[in-house]
Amino acid sequence: MAKTVKFEDALNELEACVRKIEHDELSIEDAFKVYESGVKNAARCQKALEQIENRIELLQKDANGAAATTETTQEQLKDQ
């Protein structure tokens, strides 16, 4: 199973990749490796945001009008 990375950690790594590509003089091979890492971190960020968005969409109002969440499993989120 893939290791779960926090959104903030993935975003920080993505920003570091951008800085390296913009400011370091890298060989084409090294630049590609940094780019590849950045793409993976961008995908991790996107997935985390999508999961949060799905949870927000599941917010419902209870009988008293107070906000309540519906618990979902990771499998339910994958099926959406």
Secondary structure by P-SEA (a helix, b strand, c coil): ccccccaaaaaaaaaaaaaaaacccccaaaaaaaaaaaaaaaaaaaaaaaaaaaaaaaccccccccbbbbbbcaaaaaac
